[in-house]
Amino acid sequence: MATSSCAPKPAISTLTPSQAQSYMRLCGAFFANYEDSYLQFRTGTLDRRGWEADLATLKQLASMPSARVAWSFVRDFWDGEFRDFVDALMRETTIRSLPPDYADFWKSRITEELASV
């Protein structure tokens, strides 16, 4: 049975082998996308605003323990400047904890948001 990307996820530390592989591939695709933005910005084909938006998202990824684990696995797929850039970003970024249960987090936050309507 397929699950939606918005469906509650199991705790990241208890992924099945299939879920772990899917997550690693997803993160690999994210990093490939940000490498493209990095290279475009470096050559002047992506403006500063575009790069800063991508960089903000990349920094958020770098703060997530699960994405950091994925980077440690896929980083050898890259070489040169981009790999060095992401390695430095990982060293400089504060790790943040994720909600232990996405469904509970969602219920709590959606209740707060709906209360303001």
GIBELTA-V133551 format. One record per backbone hydrogen bond with DSSP energy under -0.5 kcal/mol. NH is the residue of the N-H (numbers start at 1). CO is the residue of the C=O. E is the energy in kcal/mol with one decimal. If there is no record, write none. Layout:
# GIBELTA-V133551
nh/co/e
NH/CO/E
NH/CO/E
This chain:
# GIBELTA-V133551
nh/co/e
7/4/-1.4
14/11/-2.3
15/12/-0.8
20/16/-2.8
21/17/-2.3
22/18/-2.4
23/19/-2.7
24/20/-2.6
25/21/-2.4
26/22/-2.4
27/23/-2.7
28/24/-2.5
29/25/-2.1
30/26/-2.2
31/27/-2.9
32/28/-2.2
33/29/-2.2
34/30/-2.4
35/31/-2.1
36/32/-1.9
37/33/-2.0
38/34/-2.6
39/35/-2.8
40/36/-2.5
41/37/-2.8
42/38/-2.4
43/39/-1.7
44/40/-0.7
44/41/-0.9
45/40/-2.3
46/40/-1.0
51/47/-2.3
52/48/-3.1
53/49/-1.9
54/50/-2.0
55/51/-3.2
56/52/-2.1
57/53/-1.6
58/54/-2.6
59/55/-2.6
60/56/-1.7
61/57/-2.4
62/58/-2.4
63/59/-0.9
63/60/-0.8
64/61/-1.6
65/63/-0.5
65/96/-0.6
68/64/-2.2
69/65/-2.1
70/66/-2.2
71/67/-2.6
72/68/-2.0
73/69/-1.2
73/70/-0.6
74/70/-2.5
75/71/-2.5
77/74/-2.6
78/75/-1.6
82/79/-0.5
83/79/-0.6
84/80/-2.2
85/81/-2.9
86/82/-2.7
87/83/-2.7
88/84/-2.4
89/85/-2.4
90/86/-2.7
91/87/-2.0
92/88/-2.3
93/89/-1.4
96/63/-2.9
105/101/-2.4
106/102/-3.0
107/103/-2.5
108/104/-2.4
109/105/-2.6
110/106/-3.0
111/107/-1.8
112/108/-1.8
113/109/-2.5
114/110/-2.7
115/111/-1.6
116/112/-0.7
116/113/-1.0
117/114/-1.2
